[in-house]
Amino acid sequence: MFLQDPESYKTSPASPGHYLEAYREATKRAKNILCITLSSKISTGYDVACAAKEQAKSELPEALIKVMDSQNVIAAEGFIALAAAKVAMQGKNLAEVEKAAEEVRDKATFLVLLDTIQHVYRTGRIPKVASQIGSMLNVKPILTSSSGLVRFQGMVRNREKGIKHMLEILKDRIGQSPVHVAVMHAYALDEAERLMERISSEFNCAELFITEFSPVMGYATGTGTLGFAFYKD
């Protein structure tokens, strides 16, 4: 059966009930909870998590719950969560865990090369006509994050130039400083592995790994999307 891609699609955050259940499960292991959400400028998840926190006050009075707006998405947000988890594993208190997450939040970003621009309008973040023009011109957009939003970094004519441009940006921002990198892809594992090898050979990586886009992100950006999240150590 052939299914045509819909003209648009919408996503919704988890309900307050889902967050509340997550808080219940977390309190079985710890009394202090740091919930890190998607950027509040992209998703209402932060507001929903805060609403669930208020509900939890009566049900979980002994729990101390903090909700943090990551101001980011995808693996850049993941780096923030990992930083918090590493400090928590060292037995630090909630304030120290929160501080570690904030420090990485201030530095983490990403660069992502889309194989085509035609899918992005379905997210509601660019006009359909811009997508159609971009497709006709056969340009490939590079996206990044800034001030809690996903923004266009630039346009390139082919994937080779796009990857080269992203690596040039990484070099300009990082230099020879230690850098944490997460290579991301949507059904482009072979290319992701080659990109990881280039980054490993050209940069001083304190951390380097590959991760797949979530189904929602893969659908929004299209098969073949490739990029990386990073922050300077």
C-alpha positions in Angstrom: 0.0 0.0 0.0 1.3 3.5 -0.9 0.8 6.2 1.7 1.3 9.8 0.7 3.1 12.0 3.1 0.6 14.3 4.8 0.8 18.0 4.1 1.3 18.7 7.8 1.6 17.0 11.1 1.5 18.0 14.7 3.1 16.6 17.8 2.0 17.1 21.4 3.9 16.8 24.6 3.3 14.3 27.3 0.4 15.1 29.6 0.9 16.3 33.2 -0.2 12.8 34.2 2.7 11.3 32.3 5.2 13.6 34.0 3.6 12.9 37.4 4.0 9.2 36.9 7.7 9.8 35.9 8.2 11.8 39.2 6.6 8.9 41.2 8.9 6.4 39.6 12.0 8.6 40.2 11.1 9.1 43.9 11.5 5.4 44.4 15.2 5.9 43.8 15.9 9.4 44.9 14.3 12.3 46.8 15.7 15.0 44.5 14.6 15.2 40.8 15.9 17.4 38.0 13.6 17.2 35.0 15.2 18.6 31.8 12.8 19.4 29.0 12.9 20.5 25.3 13.2 24.2 24.7 10.2 26.0 25.8 10.3 28.1 22.6 9.7 24.9 20.6 7.5 22.7 22.8 5.1 23.2 25.7 6.7 20.3 27.5 8.4 22.7 30.0 5.1 24.2 31.1 3.5 20.8 31.3 6.4 19.5 33.5 6.0 22.5 35.8 2.2 21.9 36.1 3.0 18.3 37.1 5.5 19.5 39.6 2.8 21.6 41.3 0.5 18.5 41.3 3.3 16.5 42.9 3.6 18.8 45.9 0.7 17.2 47.7 1.3 13.6 46.6 5.1 13.6 46.9 5.7 16.1 49.7 9.2 14.8 50.5 10.4 15.1 47.0 12.3 18.2 45.8 11.6 18.6 42.1 13.3 21.1 39.8 12.3 21.6 36.1 14.9 23.0 33.7 14.3 24.4 30.2 17.1 22.9 28.2 16.8 25.7 25.6 17.7 23.1 23.0 16.7 19.8 21.3 18.1 16.5 20.0 21.5 15.4 21.2 22.4 19.0 22.4 19.7 18.5 25.0 21.0 15.0 25.6 24.5 16.4 26.5 22.8 18.6 29.2 21.1 15.6 30.7 24.3 13.5 30.6 26.2 16.3 32.4 23.6 16.3 35.1 23.6 12.5 35.4 27.4 12.3 35.7 27.4 14.8 38.6 24.5 13.0 40.2 26.4 9.7 40.0 29.2 11.3 42.0 26.7 11.8 44.9 26.5 15.6 44.5 23.5 17.5 45.7 20.7 18.9 43.5 22.1 22.4 43.3 25.4 21.0 42.0 23.7 18.8 39.5 21.6 21.7 38.3 24.7 23.9 38.0 26.5 21.3 35.9 23.5 21.1 33.6 23.3 24.8 33.3 27.0 25.1 32.4 26.6 22.7 29.5 23.3 24.3 28.4 25.2 27.5 27.9 27.6 25.8 25.5 25.8 23.0 23.7 24.5 23.5 20.2 24.2 21.5 16.9 24.6 21.6 13.2 22.4 19.5 11.0 22.4 19.0 7.2 19.1 18.1 5.7 19.2 16.1 2.5 16.1 18.0 1.3 14.2 21.0 2.5 10.8 19.7 1.3 9.8 18.1 4.6 10.6 20.9 7.0 7.5 23.0 6.2 5.4 20.2 7.7 6.6 21.2 11.2 5.0 24.6 10.7 8.4 26.4 11.2 8.9 27.6 7.6 6.3 28.5 4.9 5.4 25.8 2.3 6.4 28.1 -0.5 9.9 28.4 0.9 10.1 24.7 1.0 8.9 24.4 -2.6 11.4 27.0 -3.9 14.2 25.3 -2.0 13.3 22.0 -3.5 13.2 23.4 -7.0 16.7 25.0 -6.5 17.9 21.7 -5.0 19.5 23.3 -2.1 20.2 21.6 1.2 19.7 23.6 4.4 22.0 23.5 7.5 20.1 24.0 10.8 21.5 25.1 14.2 20.1 26.2 17.5 20.2 29.7 19.0 18.4 31.3 21.9 16.2 28.3 22.3 15.1 28.1 18.6 16.0 26.1 15.6 17.4 28.4 12.9 18.9 28.2 9.4 22.7 28.3 9.5 23.0 28.4 5.7 22.3 26.6 2.4 24.6 24.4 0.3 24.3 22.7 -3.1 25.4 19.2 -2.2 26.1 17.0 0.8 29.9 17.1 0.4 29.9 20.9 0.7 27.5 20.8 3.5 29.6 18.4 5.6 32.7 20.5 4.8 30.9 23.7 5.9 29.8 22.1 9.2 33.3 21.0 10.0 34.6 24.4 9.2 32.1 26.0 11.6 33.1 23.4 14.3 36.8 24.3 13.7 36.1 28.0 14.0 34.2 27.6 17.3 36.3 24.9 18.9 39.9 25.1 17.5 42.1 22.6 19.3 40.1 22.7 22.6 38.7 19.4 23.8 35.2 18.9 22.5 32.2 16.7 23.1 30.5 15.5 19.9 27.4 13.4 19.2 27.1 12.5 15.5 23.4 12.2 14.6 21.7 10.7 11.6 18.3 9.6 10.1 18.9 6.3 8.2 22.4 7.4 7.2 24.6 5.2 9.4 27.4 4.7 6.9 27.8 8.4 6.4 27.5 9.1 10.2 30.4 6.6 10.8 32.5 8.3 8.2 31.7 11.7 9.7 32.7 10.4 13.1 36.0 9.2 11.8 36.7 12.6 10.3 35.8 14.4 13.5 38.0 11.9 15.5 41.0 12.6 13.3 40.6 16.3 13.0 39.5 17.4 16.5 40.5 16.8 20.1 37.5 14.8 21.2 36.8 14.4 24.9 33.7 12.4 24.0 32.5 11.1 20.6 29.6 8.8 19.7 26.8 8.2 17.2 23.1 8.4 17.8 20.0 8.2 15.7 17.3 10.8 15.3 14.0 10.0 17.1 11.2 8.9 14.7 9.6 12.3 15.1 12.7 14.2 14.2 13.5 11.8 11.4 10.0 12.4 9.9 10.3 16.1 10.3 13.6 16.4 8.6 13.6 13.5 6.2 15.7 10.4 5.6 19.4 11.1 5.1 19.6 13.9 7.7 23.1 14.1 9.1 24.8 16.3 11.7 26.3 16.6 15.1 25.7 18.2 18.5 28.7 19.6 20.4 30.1 21.7 23.1 33.6 22.8 24.1 35.0 21.2 27.2 
